[in-house]
Amino acid sequence: MFYKSKFFQSFFLLLFLSSLLLFACSKQEETAVMIPLQSHAGEVHLSDFKNQLILLSFGYTHCPDVCPATLLHVSQALNLLSIAERKKVQAIFFSVDPQRDTPELLNKYVQYFHNDMIAVNAEGLNYSRFLKAFNIESQQLSDDPNYEISHTSYLFLLGDDAKVLDIMGHETAAKFIAEAIRKHLKD
């Protein structure tokens, strides 16, 4: 019988695994939209930014190098956009250090880079769920009061319902970030 052949078994296994992967990805995006995040102005959700692209980055205020460099690229990219384009984009910085990064400190930090940027954090289960939704790894490197955090440092360009439209490395130049934003604003 045809269903006993290796080809059909492999085909149905691949189909099943693909379905599981698609379900898992859509479930993660759905979860990210619903997770409450804290900004200096109060609770926010990714779903609050309907009809806007979200440029999401991860980092912390005590980061010595990668995080400020990434936010500088994001700031420069926002400045390359027209005012009309910028109104359709929300840059969000999510802290991987909720222990030290209060919403007030985060707000002061991101305002140094760009006035249109907001910063958020989360605690406990919401923190873990948000990181998991984007497959972000984060680990405190020591118990020293001036500890550093090792973390995944991608930029995510999100559409409606936190659907991932593009993923960029932290070293992506402002010009290419702006190009990715413009591409998805036209779609």
FIDODREN-122762 format. One record per atom (N, C-alpha, C): residue number from 1; residue in one letter; atom name; x, y, z. Coordinates in steps of 0.1 Angstrom, whole numbers, always signed. Layout:
BEGIN
[marti NUM, 'A', 'CA', [X, Y, Z]] ...
// end
This chain:
BEGIN
[marti 1, 'M', 'N', [+8, -12, +0]] [marti 1, 'M', 'CA', [+0, +0, +0]] [marti 1, 'M', 'C', [+9, +13, +0]] [marti 2, 'F', 'N', [+4, +23, -6]] [marti 2, 'F', 'CA', [+12, +35, -8]] [marti 2, 'F', 'C', [+16, +42, +5]] [marti 3, 'Y', 'N', [+7, +41, +15]] [marti 3, 'Y', 'CA', [+11, +48, +28]] [marti 3, 'Y', 'C', [+21, +41, +36]] [marti 4, 'K', 'N', [+26, +29, +31]] [marti 4, 'K', 'CA', [+36, +22, +38]] [marti 4, 'K', 'C', [+50, +25, +32]] [marti 5, 'S', 'N', [+50, +32, +20]] [marti 5, 'S', 'CA', [+63, +35, +14]] [marti 5, 'S', 'C', [+70, +45, +22]] [marti 6, 'K', 'N', [+83, +45, +21]] [marti 6, 'K', 'CA', [+92, +54, +28]] [marti 6, 'K', 'C', [+89, +69, +24]] [marti 7, 'F', 'N', [+87, +71, +11]] [marti 7, 'F', 'CA', [+84, +84, +6]] [marti 7, 'F', 'C', [+72, +90, +13]] [marti 8, 'F', 'N', [+61, +83, +13]] [marti 8, 'F', 'CA', [+49, +88, +19]] [marti 8, 'F', 'C', [+50, +90, +34]] [marti 9, 'Q', 'N', [+57, +81, +41]] [marti 9, 'Q', 'CA', [+59, +83, +55]] [marti 9, 'Q', 'C', [+67, +95, +58]] [marti 10, 'S', 'N', [+77, +97, +50]] [marti 10, 'S', 'CA', [+86, +109, +51]] [marti 10, 'S', 'C', [+78, +122, +48]] [marti 11, 'F', 'N', [+70, +121, +38]] [marti 11, 'F', 'CA', [+62, +133, +34]] [marti 11, 'F', 'C', [+52, +136, +45]] [marti 12, 'F', 'N', [+45, +127, +50]] [marti 12, 'F', 'CA', [+35, +130, +61]] [marti 12, 'F', 'C', [+42, +134, +74]] [marti 13, 'L', 'N', [+53, +129, +77]] [marti 13, 'L', 'CA', [+61, +133, +88]] [marti 13, 'L', 'C', [+65, +148, +87]] [marti 14, 'L', 'N', [+70, +151, +75]] [marti 14, 'L', 'CA', [+74, +165, +72]] [marti 14, 'L', 'C', [+62, +174, +73]] [marti 15, 'L', 'N', [+51, +170, +67]] [marti 15, 'L', 'CA', [+39, +178, +68]] [marti 15, 'L', 'C', [+34, +180, +82]] [marti 16, 'F', 'N', [+35, +170, +90]] [marti 16, 'F', 'CA', [+31, +171, +104]] [marti 16, 'F', 'C', [+40, +180, +112]] [marti 17, 'L', 'N', [+53, +179, +110]] [marti 17, 'L', 'CA', [+62, +187, +117]] [marti 17, 'L', 'C', [+61, +202, +113]] [marti 18, 'S', 'N', [+59, +204, +100]] [marti 18, 'S', 'CA', [+57, +218, +95]] [marti 18, 'S', 'C', [+45, +224, +101]] [marti 19, 'S', 'N', [+34, +217, +102]] [marti 19, 'S', 'CA', [+22, +222, +109]] [marti 19, 'S', 'C', [+24, +225, +123]] [marti 20, 'L', 'N', [+32, +217, +130]] [marti 20, 'L', 'CA', [+35, +220, +144]] [marti 20, 'L', 'C', [+43, +232, +145]] [marti 21, 'L', 'N', [+53, +234, +137]] [marti 21, 'L', 'CA', [+61, +246, +137]] [marti 21, 'L', 'C', [+53, +259, +134]] [marti 22, 'L', 'N', [+45, +258, +124]] [marti 22, 'L', 'CA', [+36, +270, +121]] [marti 22, 'L', 'C', [+27, +273, +133]] [marti 23, 'F', 'N', [+21, +263, +139]] [marti 23, 'F', 'CA', [+13, +265, +151]] [marti 23, 'F', 'C', [+20, +271, +162]] [marti 24, 'A', 'N', [+32, +266, +165]] [marti 24, 'A', 'CA', [+40, +271, +176]] [marti 24, 'A', 'C', [+44, +286, +173]] [marti 25, 'C', 'N', [+48, +289, +161]] [marti 25, 'C', 'CA', [+52, +303, +158]] [marti 25, 'C', 'C', [+41, +313, +160]] [marti 26, 'S', 'N', [+29, +309, +155]] [marti 26, 'S', 'CA', [+17, +318, +156]] [marti 26, 'S', 'C', [+13, +319, +170]] [marti 27, 'K', 'N', [+15, +309, +178]] [marti 27, 'K', 'CA', [+11, +309, +192]] [marti 27, 'K', 'C', [+21, +319, +200]] [marti 28, 'Q', 'N', [+34, +318, +196]] [marti 28, 'Q', 'CA', [+43, +327, +203]] [marti 28, 'Q', 'C', [+40, +342, +200]] [marti 29, 'E', 'N', [+37, +345, +187]] [marti 29, 'E', 'CA', [+34, +358, +183]] [marti 29, 'E', 'C', [+21, +363, +190]] [marti 30, 'E', 'N', [+12, +354, +191]] [marti 30, 'E', 'CA', [-1, +358, +197]] [marti 30, 'E', 'C', [+2, +361, +212]] [marti 31, 'T', 'N', [+10, +353, +219]] [marti 31, 'T', 'CA', [+13, +355, +233]] [marti 31, 'T', 'C', [+21, +368, +235]] [marti 32, 'A', 'N', [+30, +371, +226]] [marti 32, 'A', 'CA', [+38, +384, +228]] [marti 32, 'A', 'C', [+29, +396, +228]] [marti 33, 'V', 'N', [+18, +396, +220]] [marti 33, 'V', 'CA', [+9, +407, +219]] [marti 33, 'V', 'C', [+2, +409, +232]] [marti 34, 'M', 'N', [-1, +398, +239]] [marti 34, 'M', 'CA', [-9, +399, +251]] [marti 34, 'M', 'C', [-2, +401, +264]] [marti 35, 'I', 'N', [+12, +400, +263]] [marti 35, 'I', 'CA', [+20, +401, +275]] [marti 35, 'I', 'C', [+20, +416, +280]] [marti 36, 'P', 'N', [+16, +419, +292]] [marti 36, 'P', 'CA', [+17, +432, +297]] [marti 36, 'P', 'C', [+32, +436, +300]] [marti 37, 'L', 'N', [+36, +448, +295]] [marti 37, 'L', 'CA', [+49, +453, +296]] [marti 37, 'L', 'C', [+48, +467, +304]] [marti 38, 'Q', 'N', [+58, +471, +311]] [marti 38, 'Q', 'CA', [+58, +483, +319]] [marti 38, 'Q', 'C', [+67, +494, +312]] [marti 39, 'S', 'N', [+61, +505, +310]] [marti 39, 'S', 'CA', [+69, +517, +305]] [marti 39, 'S', 'C', [+68, +527, +317]] [marti 40, 'H', 'N', [+75, +538, +315]] [marti 40, 'H', 'CA', [+74, +549, +325]] [marti 40, 'H', 'C', [+60, +555, +326]] [marti 41, 'A', 'N', [+52, +553, +315]] [marti 41, 'A', 'CA', [+39, +559, +315]] [marti 41, 'A', 'C', [+28, +549, +319]] [marti 42, 'G', 'N', [+32, +536, +322]] [marti 42, 'G', 'CA', [+23, +526, +327]] [marti 42, 'G', 'C', [+24, +514, +318]] [marti 43, 'E', 'N', [+13, +506, +319]] [marti 43, 'E', 'CA', [+13, +493, +312]] [marti 43, 'E', 'C', [+11, +495, +297]] [marti 44, 'V', 'N', [+18, +487, +289]] [marti 44, 'V', 'CA', [+16, +487, +275]] [marti 44, 'V', 'C', [+17, +473, +270]] [marti 45, 'H', 'N', [+11, +471, +258]] [marti 45, 'H', 'CA', [+11, +458, +251]] [marti 45, 'H', 'C', [+16, +461, +237]] [marti 46, 'L', 'N', [+22, +451, +230]] [marti 46, 'L', 'CA', [+25, +453, +216]] [marti 46, 'L', 'C', [+13, +456, +208]] [marti 47, 'S', 'N', [+2, +451, +212]] [marti 47, 'S', 'CA', [-11, +453, +205]] [marti 47, 'S', 'C', [-15, +468, +205]] [marti 48, 'D', 'N', [-10, +476, +214]] [marti 48, 'D', 'CA', [-13, +490, +215]] [marti 48, 'D', 'C', [-8, +498, +203]] [marti 49, 'F', 'N', [+1, +492, +195]] [marti 49, 'F', 'CA', [+7, +499, +183]] [marti 49, 'F', 'C', [+1, +494, +170]] [marti 50, 'K', 'N', [-12, +493, +169]] [marti 50, 'K', 'CA', [-19, +489, +157]] [marti 50, 'K', 'C', [-16, +499, +146]] [marti 51, 'N', 'N', [-15, +493, +134]] [marti 51, 'N', 'CA', [-12, +501, +122]] [marti 51, 'N', 'C', [+2, +508, +122]] [marti 52, 'Q', 'N', [+10, +503, +130]] [marti 52, 'Q', 'CA', [+24, +507, +131]] [marti 52, 'Q', 'C', [+33, +495, +130]] [marti 53, 'L', 'N', [+45, +497, +124]] [marti 53, 'L', 'CA', [+55, +487, +125]] [marti 53, 'L', 'C', [+62, +489, +139]] [marti 54, 'I', 'N', [+67, +478, +144]] [marti 54, 'I', 'CA', [+74, +479, +157]] [marti 54, 'I', 'C', [+89, +475, +154]] [marti 55, 'L', 'N', [+98, +483, +158]] [marti 55, 'L', 'CA', [+112, +480, +157]] [marti 55, 'L', 'C', [+117, +476, +171]] [marti 56, 'L', 'N', [+118, +463, +174]] [marti 56, 'L', 'CA', [+120, +459, +188]] [marti 56, 'L', 'C', [+134, +454, +190]] [marti 57, 'S', 'N', [+141, +460, +200]] [marti 57, 'S', 'CA', [+154, +456, +204]] [marti 57, 'S', 'C', [+154, +452, +219]] [marti 58, 'F', 'N', [+165, +444, +222]] [marti 58, 'F', 'CA', [+166, +439, +236]] [marti 58, 'F', 'C', [+180, +443, +241]] [marti 59, 'G', 'N', [+180, +447, +254]] [marti 59, 'G', 'CA', [+193, +451, +259]] [marti 59, 'G', 'C', [+191, +456, +274]] [marti 60, 'Y', 'N', [+201, +464, +279]] [marti 60, 'Y', 'CA', [+200, +469, +292]] [marti 60, 'Y', 'C', [+208, +481, +294]] [marti 61, 'T', 'N', [+205, +490, +303]] [marti 61, 'T', 'CA', [+211, +503, +304]] [marti 61, 'T', 'C', [+225, +503, +309]] [marti 62, 'H', 'N', [+230, +492, +315]] [marti 62, 'H', 'CA', [+244, +492, +320]] [marti 62, 'H', 'C', [+253, +485, +310]] [marti 63, 'C', 'N', [+248, +482, +298]] [marti 63, 'C', 'CA', [+255, +475, +288]] [marti 63, 'C', 'C', [+267, +484, +283]] [marti 64, 'P', 'N', [+279, +479, +283]] [marti 64, 'P', 'CA', [+290, +487, +279]] [marti 64, 'P', 'C', [+292, +490, +264]] [marti 65, 'D', 'N', [+286, +482, +256]] [marti 65, 'D', 'CA', [+289, +484, +242]] [marti 65, 'D', 'C', [+278, +481, +232]] [marti 66, 'V', 'N', [+274, +468, +231]] [marti 66, 'V', 'CA', [+265, +464, +220]] [marti 66, 'V', 'C', [+251, +471, +221]] [marti 67, 'C', 'N', [+246, +472, +233]] [marti 67, 'C', 'CA', [+232, +479, +234]] [marti 67, 'C', 'C', [+232, +493, +230]] [marti 68, 'P', 'N', [+242, +502, +235]] [marti 68, 'P', 'CA', [+242, +515, +230]] [marti 68, 'P', 'C', [+245, +517, +215]] [marti 69, 'A', 'N', [+253, +508, +210]] [marti 69, 'A', 'CA', [+256, +509, +196]] [marti 69, 'A', 'C', [+244, +505, +188]] [marti 70, 'T', 'N', [+236, +495, +192]] [marti 70, 'T', 'CA', [+224, +491, +185]] [marti 70, 'T', 'C', [+214, +503, +186]] [marti 71, 'L', 'N', [+212, +509, +197]] [marti 71, 'L', 'CA', [+202, +520, +198]] [marti 71, 'L', 'C', [+207, +532, +190]] [marti 72, 'L', 'N', [+220, +534, +189]] [marti 72, 'L', 'CA', [+225, +545, +180]] [marti 72, 'L', 'C', [+221, +542, +166]] [marti 73, 'H', 'N', [+222, +529, +161]] [marti 73, 'H', 'CA', [+218, +526, +147]] [marti 73, 'H', 'C', [+203, +527, +146]] [marti 74, 'V', 'N', [+195, +523, +156]] [marti 74, 'V', 'CA', [+181, +525, +155]] [marti 74, 'V', 'C', [+177, +540, +154]] [marti 75, 'S', 'N', [+184, +548, +162]] [marti 75, 'S', 'CA', [+181, +563, +162]] [marti 75, 'S', 'C', [+184, +569, +149]] [marti 76, 'Q', 'N', [+196, +565, +143]] [marti 76, 'Q', 'CA', [+200, +570, +130]] [marti 76, 'Q', 'C', [+190, +565, +119]] [marti 77, 'A', 'N', [+185, +553, +120]] [marti 77, 'A', 'CA', [+176, +548, +110]] [marti 77, 'A', 'C', [+163, +556, +111]] [marti 78, 'L', 'N', [+158, +559, +123]] [marti 78, 'L', 'CA', [+146, +567, +125]] [marti 78, 'L', 'C', [+148, +581, +119]] [marti 79, 'N', 'N', [+160, +586, +121]] [marti 79, 'N', 'CA', [+162, +600, +115]] [marti 79, 'N', 'C', [+163, +600, +100]] [marti 80, 'L', 'N', [+166, +588, +94]] [marti 80, 'L', 'CA', [+166, +587, +79]] [marti 80, 'L', 'C', [+152, +587, +73]] [marti 81, 'L', 'N', [+142, +584, +81]] [marti 81, 'L', 'CA', [+128, +583, +77]] [marti 81, 'L', 'C', [+122, +597, +76]] [marti 82, 'S', 'N', [+112, +598, +67]] [marti 82, 'S', 'CA', [+105, +611, +67]] [marti 82, 'S', 'C', [+96, +612, +80]] [marti 83, 'I', 'N', [+91, +623, +83]] [marti 83, 'I', 'CA', [+82, +625, +94]] [marti 83, 'I', 'C', [+70, +616, +93]] [marti 84, 'A', 'N', [+64, +615, +81]] [marti 84, 'A', 'CA', [+52, +606, +78]] [marti 84, 'A', 'C', [+56, +592, +80]] [marti 85, 'E', 'N', [+68, +587, +76]] [marti 85, 'E', 'CA', [+72, +573, +77]] [marti 85, 'E', 'C', [+74, +571, +92]] [marti 86, 'R', 'N', [+80, +580, +99]] [marti 86, 'R', 'CA', [+84, +578, +113]] [marti 86, 'R', 'C', [+71, +576, +122]] [marti 87, 'K', 'N', [+60, +583, +118]] [marti 87, 'K', 'CA', [+48, +581, +125]] [marti 87, 'K', 'C', [+42, +567, +124]] [marti 88, 'K', 'N', [+46, +560, +114]] [marti 88, 'K', 'CA', [+41, +546, +112]] [marti 88, 'K', 'C', [+50, +536, +118]] [marti 89, 'V', 'N', [+60, +540, +126]] [marti 89, 'V', 'CA', [+70, +531, +132]] [marti 89, 'V', 'C', [+71, +534, +147]] [marti 90, 'Q', 'N', [+71, +524, +156]] [marti 90, 'Q', 'CA', [+74, +526, +170]] [marti 90, 'Q', 'C', [+86, +518, +174]] [marti 91, 'A', 'N', [+97, +524, +178]] [marti 91, 'A', 'CA', [+109, +517, +183]] [marti 91, 'A', 'C', [+107, +514, +197]] [marti 92, 'I', 'N', [+109, +502, +201]] [marti 92, 'I', 'CA', [+107, +497, +215]] [marti 92, 'I', 'C', [+120, +490, +220]] [marti 93, 'F', 'N', [+125, +494, +231]] [marti 93, 'F', 'CA', [+137, +488, +237]] [marti 93, 'F', 'C', [+132, +480, +249]] [marti 94, 'F', 'N', [+134, +467, +249]] [marti 94, 'F', 'CA', [+130, +458, +260]] [marti 94, 'F', 'C', [+142, +455, +269]] [marti 95, 'S', 'N', [+141, +457, +282]] [marti 95, 'S', 'CA', [+152, +455, +291]] [marti 95, 'S', 'C', [+153, +440, +295]] [marti 96, 'V', 'N', [+165, +435, +293]] [marti 96, 'V', 'CA', [+168, +421, +298]] [marti 96, 'V', 'C', [+174, +422, +313]] [marti 97, 'D', 'N', [+172, +433, +319]] [marti 97, 'D', 'CA', [+177, +435, +333]] [marti 97, 'D', 'C', [+167, +442, +341]] [marti 98, 'P', 'N', [+155, +435, +344]] [marti 98, 'P', 'CA', [+145, +442, +351]] [marti 98, 'P', 'C', [+148, +445, +366]] [marti 99, 'Q', 'N', [+159, +438, +371]] [marti 99, 'Q', 'CA', [+163, +441, +385]] [marti 99, 'Q', 'C', [+169, +455, +386]] [marti 100, 'R', 'N', [+176, +460, +376]] [marti 100, 'R', 'CA', [+182, +474, +377]] [marti 100, 'R', 'C', [+175, +484, +369]] [marti 101, 'D', 'N', [+169, +479, +358]] [marti 101, 'D', 'CA', [+163, +489, +348]] [marti 101, 'D', 'C', [+148, +492, +352]] [marti 102, 'T', 'N', [+146, +502, +360]] [marti 102, 'T', 'CA', [+133, +506, +363]] [marti 102, 'T', 'C', [+127, +513, +350]] [marti 103, 'P', 'N', [+114, +514, +349]] [marti 103, 'P', 'CA', [+108, +521, +338]] [marti 103, 'P', 'C', [+113, +536, +337]] [marti 104, 'E', 'N', [+115, +542, +348]] [marti 104, 'E', 'CA', [+120, +556, +348]] [marti 104, 'E', 'C', [+134, +557, +342]] [marti 105, 'L', 'N', [+143, +548, +347]] [marti 105, 'L', 'CA', [+157, +548, +342]] [marti 105, 'L', 'C', [+157, +544, +327]] [marti 106, 'L', 'N', [+149, +535, +323]] [marti 106, 'L', 'CA', [+148, +531, +309]] [marti 106, 'L', 'C', [+144, +543, +300]] [marti 107, 'N', 'N', [+134, +550, +305]] [marti 107, 'N', 'CA', [+129, +562, +297]] [marti 107, 'N', 'C', [+140, +572, +295]] [marti 108, 'K', 'N', [+147, +575, +306]] [marti 108, 'K', 'CA', [+158, +585, +305]] [marti 108, 'K', 'C', [+169, +579, +295]] [marti 109, 'Y', 'N', [+172, +567, +296]] [marti 109, 'Y', 'CA', [+182, +560, +287]] [marti 109, 'Y', 'C', [+178, +561, +272]] [marti 110, 'V', 'N', [+166, +557, +269]] [marti 110, 'V', 'CA', [+163, +557, +254]] [marti 110, 'V', 'C', [+161, +571, +249]] [marti 111, 'Q', 'N', [+157, +581, +258]] [marti 111, 'Q', 'CA', [+155, +594, +253]] [marti 111, 'Q', 'C', [+168, +601, +249]] [marti 112, 'Y', 'N', [+179, +596, +254]] [marti 112, 'Y', 'CA', [+192, +600, +250]] [marti 112, 'Y', 'C', [+195, +597, +236]] [marti 113, 'F', 'N', [+189, +586, +231]] [marti 113, 'F', 'CA', [+191, +582, +217]] [marti 113, 'F', 'C', [+181, +588, +207]] [marti 114, 'H', 'N', [+168, +587, +211]] [marti 114, 'H', 'CA', [+157, +593, +202]] [marti 114, 'H', 'C', [+145, +595, +210]] [marti 115, 'N', 'N', [+138, +607, +208]] [marti 115, 'N', 'CA', [+126, +611, +215]] [marti 115, 'N', 'C', [+114, +602, +212]] [marti 116, 'D', 'N', [+114, +595, +200]] [marti 116, 'D', 'CA', [+103, +587, +196]] [marti 116, 'D', 'C', [+104, +573, +201]] [marti 117, 'M', 'N', [+115, +569, +208]] [marti 117, 'M', 'CA', [+117, +556, +212]] [marti 117, 'M', 'C', [+111, +554, +226]] [marti 118, 'I', 'N', [+105, +542, +229]] [marti 118, 'I', 'CA', [+100, +539, +242]] [marti 118, 'I', 'C', [+108, +527, +248]] [marti 119, 'A', 'N', [+109, +526, +261]] [marti 119, 'A', 'CA', [+115, +515, +267]] [marti 119, 'A', 'C', [+105, +508, +276]] [marti 120, 'V', 'N', [+107, +495, +277]] [marti 120, 'V', 'CA', [+98, +487, +285]] [marti 120, 'V', 'C', [+105, +476, +292]] [marti 121, 'N', 'N', [+99, +471, +303]] [marti 121, 'N', 'CA', [+105, +459, +309]] [marti 121, 'N', 'C', [+93, +451, +314]] [marti 122, 'A', 'N', [+95, +439, +320]] [marti 122, 'A', 'CA', [+85, +431, +325]] [marti 122, 'A', 'C', [+92, +423, +337]] [marti 123, 'E', 'N', [+84, +417, +345]] [marti 123, 'E', 'CA', [+89, +410, +357]] [marti 123, 'E', 'C', [+83, +396, +357]] [marti 124, 'G', 'N', [+90, +387, +364]] [marti 124, 'G', 'CA', [+86, +374, +367]] [marti 124, 'G', 'C', [+82, +366, +354]] [marti 125, 'L', 'N', [+70, +360, +355]] [marti 125, 'L', 'CA', [+65, +352, +344]] [marti 125, 'L', 'C', [+64, +360, +331]] [marti 126, 'N', 'N', [+60, +372, +331]] [marti 126, 'N', 'CA', [+58, +381, +319]] [marti 126, 'N', 'C', [+72, +383, +313]] [marti 127, 'Y', 'N', [+82, +385, +321]] [marti 127, 'Y', 'CA', [+95, +387, +315]] [marti 127, 'Y', 'C', [+100, +374, +308]] [marti 128, 'S', 'N', [+98, +363, +314]] [marti 128, 'S', 'CA', [+102, +350, +308]] [marti 128, 'S', 'C', [+94, +347, +295]] [marti 129, 'R', 'N', [+81, +350, +296]] [marti 129, 'R', 'CA', [+72, +347, +284]] [marti 129, 'R', 'C', [+76, +356, +272]] [marti 130, 'F', 'N', [+79, +369, +275]] [marti 130, 'F', 'CA', [+83, +378, +264]] [marti 130, 'F', 'C', [+96, +374, +258]] [marti 131, 'L', 'N', [+106, +370, +266]] [marti 131, 'L', 'CA', [+118, +366, +260]] [marti 131, 'L', 'C', [+116, +353, +252]] [marti 132, 'K', 'N', [+108, +344, +257]] [marti 132, 'K', 'CA', [+106, +331, +250]] [marti 132, 'K', 'C', [+99, +334, +237]] [marti 133, 'A', 'N', [+90, +343, +237]] [marti 133, 'A', 'CA', [+82, +346, +224]] [marti 133, 'A', 'C', [+91, +350, +213]] [marti 134, 'F', 'N', [+103, +355, +216]] [marti 134, 'F', 'CA', [+112, +359, +205]] [marti 134, 'F', 'C', [+125, +351, +205]] [marti 135, 'N', 'N', [+125, +340, +213]] [marti 135, 'N', 'CA', [+137, +332, +214]] [marti 135, 'N', 'C', [+149, +339, +218]] [marti 136, 'I', 'N', [+147, +348, +228]] [marti 136, 'I', 'CA', [+158, +356, +233]] [marti 136, 'I', 'C', [+164, +349, +246]] [marti 137, 'E', 'N', [+177, +347, +245]] [marti 137, 'E', 'CA', [+184, +341, +257]] [marti 137, 'E', 'C', [+191, +353, +265]] [marti 138, 'S', 'N', [+190, +352, +278]] [marti 138, 'S', 'CA', [+196, +362, +286]] [marti 138, 'S', 'C', [+202, +355, +299]] [marti 139, 'Q', 'N', [+214, +359, +303]] [marti 139, 'Q', 'CA', [+220, +354, +315]] [marti 139, 'Q', 'C', [+229, +364, +322]] [marti 140, 'Q', 'N', [+227, +366, +335]] [marti 140, 'Q', 'CA', [+235, +374, +343]] [marti 140, 'Q', 'C', [+249, +367, +344]] [marti 141, 'L', 'N', [+260, +374, +342]] [marti 141, 'L', 'CA', [+273, +367, +342]] [marti 141, 'L', 'C', [+280, +366, +355]] [marti 142, 'S', 'N', [+275, +373, +365]] [marti 142, 'S', 'CA', [+281, +372, +379]] [marti 142, 'S', 'C', [+272, +378, +389]] [marti 143, 'D', 'N', [+276, +376, +402]] [marti 143, 'D', 'CA', [+268, +381, +413]] [marti 143, 'D', 'C', [+273, +395, +417]] [marti 144, 'D', 'N', [+283, +400, +411]] [marti 144, 'D', 'CA', [+289, +413, +413]] [marti 144, 'D', 'C', [+278, +424, +411]] [marti 145, 'P', 'N', [+278, +434, +419]] [marti 145, 'P', 'CA', [+268, +445, +418]] [marti 145, 'P', 'C', [+268, +452, +404]] [marti 146, 'N', 'N', [+280, +451, +398]] [marti 146, 'N', 'CA', [+282, +457, +384]] [marti 146, 'N', 'C', [+282, +446, +373]] [marti 147, 'Y', 'N', [+273, +437, +375]] [marti 147, 'Y', 'CA', [+273, +425, +366]] [marti 147, 'Y', 'C', [+269, +429, +352]] [marti 148, 'E', 'N', [+274, +421, +343]] [marti 148, 'E', 'CA', [+270, +423, +329]] [marti 148, 'E', 'C', [+260, +411, +325]] [marti 149, 'I', 'N', [+253, +413, +314]] [marti 149, 'I', 'CA', [+243, +403, +310]] [marti 149, 'I', 'C', [+246, +399, +296]] [marti 150, 'S', 'N', [+248, +386, +294]] [marti 150, 'S', 'CA', [+249, +381, +280]] [marti 150, 'S', 'C', [+235, +378, +275]] [marti 151, 'H', 'N', [+232, +383, +263]] [marti 151, 'H', 'CA', [+219, +381, +257]] [marti 151, 'H', 'C', [+219, +382, +242]] [marti 152, 'T', 'N', [+209, +376, +236]] [marti 152, 'T', 'CA', [+207, +376, +222]] [marti 152, 'T', 'C', [+204, +391, +218]] [marti 153, 'S', 'N', [+210, +395, +207]] [marti 153, 'S', 'CA', [+209, +410, +204]] [marti 153, 'S', 'C', [+204, +412, +190]] [marti 154, 'Y', 'N', [+193, +407, +187]] [marti 154, 'Y', 'CA', [+187, +409, +174]] [marti 154, 'Y', 'C', [+177, +421, +174]] [marti 155, 'L', 'N', [+175, +427, +163]] [marti 155, 'L', 'CA', [+165, +437, +161]] [marti 155, 'L', 'C', [+153, +430, +153]] [marti 156, 'F', 'N', [+141, +432, +158]] [marti 156, 'F', 'CA', [+130, +425, +152]] [marti 156, 'F', 'C', [+121, +436, +146]] [marti 157, 'L', 'N', [+117, +435, +133]] [marti 157, 'L', 'CA', [+107, +444, +127]] [marti 157, 'L', 'C', [+94, +436, +127]] [marti 158, 'L', 'N', [+84, +441, +135]] [marti 158, 'L', 'CA', [+72, +435, +137]] [marti 158, 'L', 'C', [+60, +442, +130]] [marti 159, 'G', 'N', [+51, +434, +125]] [marti 159, 'G', 'CA', [+39, +440, +119]] [marti 159, 'G', 'C', [+27, +438, +129]] [marti 160, 'D', 'N', [+15, +438, +123]] [marti 160, 'D', 'CA', [+3, +436, +132]] [marti 160, 'D', 'C', [+4, +423, +139]] [marti 161, 'D', 'N', [-1, +422, +151]] [marti 161, 'D', 'CA', [-1, +410, +160]] [marti 161, 'D', 'C', [+13, +405, +162]] [marti 162, 'A', 'N', [+23, +414, +162]] [marti 162, 'A', 'CA', [+37, +410, +165]] [marti 162, 'A', 'C', [+42, +400, +155]] [marti 163, 'K', 'N', [+37, +400, +143]] [marti 163, 'K', 'CA', [+42, +391, +133]] [marti 163, 'K', 'C', [+56, +396, +129]] [marti 164, 'V', 'N', [+66, +387, +130]] [marti 164, 'V', 'CA', [+80, +390, +127]] [marti 164, 'V', 'C', [+81, +392, +111]] [marti 165, 'L', 'N', [+84, +404, +107]] [marti 165, 'L', 'CA', [+86, +407, +93]] [marti 165, 'L', 'C', [+101, +406, +89]] [marti 166, 'D', 'N', [+110, +409, +98]] [marti 166, 'D', 'CA', [+124, +409, +95]] [marti 166, 'D', 'C', [+132, +408, +108]] [marti 167, 'I', 'N', [+143, +402, +107]] [marti 167, 'I', 'CA', [+152, +400, +119]] [marti 167, 'I', 'C', [+166, +405, +114]] [marti 168, 'M', 'N', [+172, +414, +121]] [marti 168, 'M', 'CA', [+185, +420, +118]] [marti 168, 'M', 'C', [+194, +419, +129]] [marti 169, 'G', 'N', [+207, +417, +126]] [marti 169, 'G', 'CA', [+217, +417, +137]] [marti 169, 'G', 'C', [+219, +430, +143]] [marti 170, 'H', 'N', [+225, +430, +155]] [marti 170, 'H', 'CA', [+227, +443, +162]] [marti 170, 'H', 'C', [+237, +452, +155]] [marti 171, 'E', 'N', [+245, +447, +146]] [marti 171, 'E', 'CA', [+255, +455, +139]] [marti 171, 'E', 'C', [+249, +461, +126]] [marti 172, 'T', 'N', [+236, +458, +123]] [marti 172, 'T', 'CA', [+230, +463, +111]] [marti 172, 'T', 'C', [+231, +478, +110]] [marti 173, 'A', 'N', [+236, +484, +99]] [marti 173, 'A', 'CA', [+237, +498, +98]] [marti 173, 'A', 'C', [+224, +505, +96]] [marti 174, 'A', 'N', [+223, +517, +100]] [marti 174, 'A', 'CA', [+211, +525, +100]] [marti 174, 'A', 'C', [+204, +525, +86]] [marti 175, 'K', 'N', [+212, +526, +76]] [marti 175, 'K', 'CA', [+207, +527, +62]] [marti 175, 'K', 'C', [+199, +514, +59]] [marti 176, 'F', 'N', [+204, +503, +63]] [marti 176, 'F', 'CA', [+197, +490, +60]] [marti 176, 'F', 'C', [+185, +488, +69]] [marti 177, 'I', 'N', [+185, +493, +82]] [marti 177, 'I', 'CA', [+173, +493, +90]] [marti 177, 'I', 'C', [+162, +501, +84]] [marti 178, 'A', 'N', [+166, +513, +79]] [marti 178, 'A', 'CA', [+156, +522, +73]] [marti 178, 'A', 'C', [+151, +516, +60]] [marti 179, 'E', 'N', [+159, +509, +52]] [marti 179, 'E', 'CA', [+154, +503, +40]] [marti 179, 'E', 'C', [+144, +492, +43]] [marti 180, 'A', 'N', [+147, +484, +54]] [marti 180, 'A', 'CA', [+138, +473, +58]] [marti 180, 'A', 'C', [+124, +479, +62]] [marti 181, 'I', 'N', [+125, +490, +70]] [marti 181, 'I', 'CA', [+113, +496, +74]] [marti 181, 'I', 'C', [+105, +501, +62]] [marti 182, 'R', 'N', [+111, +508, +53]] [marti 182, 'R', 'CA', [+104, +513, +41]] [marti 182, 'R', 'C', [+98, +502, +33]] [marti 183, 'K', 'N', [+106, +491, +31]] [marti 183, 'K', 'CA', [+100, +480, +24]] [marti 183, 'K', 'C', [+87, +475, +29]] [marti 184, 'H', 'N', [+86, +474, +43]] [marti 184, 'H', 'CA', [+74, +469, +49]] [marti 184, 'H', 'C', [+63, +479, +50]] [marti 185, 'L', 'N', [+67, +492, +50]] [marti 185, 'L', 'CA', [+57, +502, +50]] [marti 185, 'L', 'C', [+49, +502, +36]] [marti 186, 'K', 'N', [+56, +498, +26]] [marti 186, 'K', 'CA', [+50, +498, +12]] [marti 186, 'K', 'C', [+41, +485, +11]] [marti 187, 'D', 'N', [+44, +475, +18]] [marti 187, 'D', 'CA', [+36, +462, +17]] [marti 187, 'D', 'C', [+22, +464, +21]] 
// end
